[in-house]
Each structure stands twice: as structure tokens, then as C-alpha cells.
Amino acid sequence: MAEHPLDRPVWHALLSRQAAFAVGGASAKRFLPDVGIFAAARDDSEEALRALGDLVPPDGCVILLQPGESPVPSGTRVDKIAMGVQMVAEGVAPCEPMAPVERLAEADAPAMLELATLTQPGPFFANTHRLGAFWGIKANGRLIAMAGERMKLNGYTEVSGVCTHPDFRGRGYAAMLSRVVAGEILRRGETPFLHAYATNTPAINLYRALGFVLRSPMVVTVLVRCTGGPQS
């Protein structure tokens, strides 16, 4: 049976709509370091795993995202592993706007990075906002909540970067912005999907309320280089 593209979303994104953000070759790819930290091999062959290992920086890490545990390339080791979930939506329930929402622009990039650094919605770097459209809510000109698009595969776009400044939580902004992002993806004829840690029950319940359903468990693997040879 052919692999579903969402079973290896990083690979299929970098192979298709986000090829311009890819580093690597025909066997393994990762996002440009100032855009993203995710990497993937084409498959679990020795050739692909060797190429994946070559993409792990000497002083950094890459993150793998697949339904099962990823084979560990020679010369690397698992620094952290966690269970996650992948959810998709065929539709989202409408809601009354609670605050004005605006499409964020390049000029908002510093504020987006500052908010993401404060709230830690997931890996977010100086140019992550260039992966897709982002929408936000501002108070007195200050960005206080946002959500946007990250991985893009043929027919699918990921909802990501959902975060709210701690001073403005509890007002439904995360749900409203997630609806906006997912709605725009659906309007283009694509299917929105997203990822969350399996232990993040509040977030999973929020996404279920919006219309997302569980598609697959996912394993989040943080891979770093080691100096002691291959990991068994």
C-alpha cells in the first residue's frame, strides 16, 4: 500500500510545495535552519538514513515527525522522544469574531518571533512566517495572538504557530484564529491538518471542538549528533 503523504509530512512538503525551503538531496531533506527544524528521510533505507544523518548539524538538532519510531542514522542519537497526534478537519464551525483579525505582513515578523519566543507554540525561527499566511490580533498596535500555516503538501496545509500572549489568554483568541486559518485552507480546496503533543489534552480538546479529528498518532524524535559511533 502506498504511503499516505501525511505519514511523512516533512518529506512530502519539502518535495513539493515547499521545495524552495529545502536543504538536502533526493534521499533526505530538512527545512532551511532559519525557517524550520524538521527533517525527514525519503524512506528507511540505509542510503536515506545516511543522508538524513548528514543533515544533523554538529552543534544542533533536527526533529523527525512520523507515525512510528524513526530508525536512528549512524553517527546520531535520540536526544528526546515524545508521542504526538496528527489531526485533520473536513470543515470548521463558524464563530462570531471576538476581536478584529488581520493578515500579518513582513513588517510584523519581529513581533511574531517575539510572541512565539515568549509563548513557545512550537519551533519558530526568524523566517518561519514565510512558510505560509499568518493572521493575528493586535491591542494598541501590539501583536497579542496569532496563528498561521507551516507545512504545505499537495492538497494539505498545516495549521501551526497558534499562540496568545499570557496577558490575553482565556478570551477565545486561539480558537478564533485557528478557525480563520483552517477556514482559509478549506476555502482553497485543501485539507487543514495540525500536530499536538499527545499529553496536551486542552489543545486537543480545543481542536476537536473546532472540527478536527484524530488521523494518526505521531512520534516526535529530536535527533542530535553523537561522538560515540552508531546508536544501537
N, C-alpha and C positions, 0 to 999 in steps of 0.2 A: 504494500500500500504506500502511495506517495506521501511524503511528509507534508503536513499542513504548514503553510508559511508561518503561522503564529507559534508553531512549536520551536522555531528558531528565528524569532523576530529580528534580532540584531543582524543576523546574516542576510536575511531577505530584504531588510531596509537598506543596508549598505550595498546590496547587489542591485537594487532597483532605483527607487525614487530618491534615495539619499546617497547615491554613489559619489557625489561631489564632496561629501564629508568623510569619505573612507580613506583609511590608511591600510596598506596590505596588498595582497595579491589574490590569485584565483583560489587559494586554499583556506585563507583566513583573513579576516578584516577587523578593524576596530574604528571607532569614531576618532576624528582629529582630537588631540588632547585638550584643546581649548573649547571643544564642543561637547564631548561626552567621554565616558569612561568605559562604556560597554564594548565587548569584543565577542567574536564568535568564529568557530571553525565551520568549514563547509559541511563536514561530517566528522565521524570519529575515526577516520583512517589515520595511519601513522604519519602520512605526509601532511595532512591537515592539522594534526595536533602539533607537529614540529613547527609549522608556520605560525600557529597560534602562540606557541611558547616564545617565538621570536618577537611577538608584538608586546610582550610584557616588559615594561621599562625597568631598568636596573634599580631605580630608586622610587618606584611607584607600583601601581597595581592595575589590573583590569577586572571588570565584573562580567561574569557569564550569566546568561538567563535562559534556562531550558527546563522542560518538564521533568527530566531525570537528572541524577548526578552526572556532572560532566567529567569525562576522563581527564586526568591531570597530565599535561605535557611534561616531557622530560626537562629537568632543569628548573621547574617551577613547583610551588607548593600552595596548598589551600590555606589562606590566612583566615578566612571566615566563611561559614556556610549557613544559610537560613532558608526556611520554607516561605514561599510566597504564593500568591494566587494570580491568575490572569482572568479578567472578566471582560465580557463583550456586551454590547447593547444593540438591540434592533430598533429601539425607539426610546425617547426620554419624555417624561411627563413635563408639561409646561408649568410655569410658575409665574406669579406676579413679581416684577422686579422690585427689589428692596432698596436698590441704590443704582445710580447711573453706572453703566458698564461701558468702557471704551476700549477700542482696539489699541494695543500698545505699539509704540513705534521705536525705531532705533534709538531715539533720544531718551527713551525710558530704560535703556539697557543697564545703566549703573544702578538705578533704583530697583530693578528686577533682581540683579545679582545681590544687592544688599538685603532685600527681603528674603530671598532664598537662603542666603547665608545665615540669616537670623533664625529662620523657621525650619530649615532642613527638610524640605519636601522630597528630597532625593538628590542625586548628583546634579549639580548645576554650576556651570562654568561661565567664563566671560562671554562666550559666543553660543551658549546653549539656546538662547532665544531665537537664533537664526534657523533652528530646525523646523520651525512652524509658526503659526499665528498664536499670539498671546492676547488675552483680554484681562483687564484689571479694573479695580475700583480705587478711586483716589479720594482723600479727605483733605481739603485745603491744599490741593496740589500734590499731596504726598501719597505715594502708592501704598495701599494698606492690604490689598488682597489681589491675587492673580491666579490664572490657570492657563494652560496652553497645550500645544502639540509637541510631541517629541518624535518617536519613531514613526516613519511612514513607509508602509509596504503597499504594493499594488492592491487597492481595494480596502485598505485598513489604515487608520491613523490612531496613534496612542494619545490619550488624554494624560497630561502629566503637569508637574510643577504647580500643583494645587496647594496654595498656602495663604494664610491670613496672619497679619501682624497680631501678636498676643493681646494688644490693647483693644482689638476689634473683633475678637472671637465670640462665638455664641450668637451671631446675628444672621447666620444662614448664608454668608457670602461664599463659602467654599461650595456649597450645594448649588447656588445660583450660577457661579462661574463655571462649574463642571457641566451644568446643563447647557450653558451657552456654547462651550467648546464642543461638547458632544453633538449638540444640535447643528452646529456649522458643519461638522464632519458628515452627519447624516444628510444634510442638505446637498452635499456634493455627491451623494450616492455611495459613500463609503461606510464602513462599519467602525464605530469607535471601540477601542479596547483600552485597558489600563492594567496596571500591576499594583499590588499592595502586599505588604508582609502579612503572612497568614495569622500572625498574632495581633494585627491591628484591627481588632473587631469593630471599633467605632467607624473607621474608614470603610470597611467592607459593608457594614450595615447602611452607611450613607449611600454608597454606590448602588446597593440593592434597591434602596428607596427611589433612586433616580431611574432605575430600569435596567441596570447592569445585572448580568447573571454570570455565575462561575463557569468558565470554559475549561480551565485546567489548573492543577497545582503546578507551581514552578519552583525550581531550585535556584537560589541566588548564590553564586560562588565568587568569592573575591580571591583572585589569583595573584601571587607575587613570585618574584624570582627567589631561588634558593641557591646556596653555595655548596650544599652537601650532595649534589647529584640528584638523580631522579627520585621522585617520591613513589613508594610502593603503595 
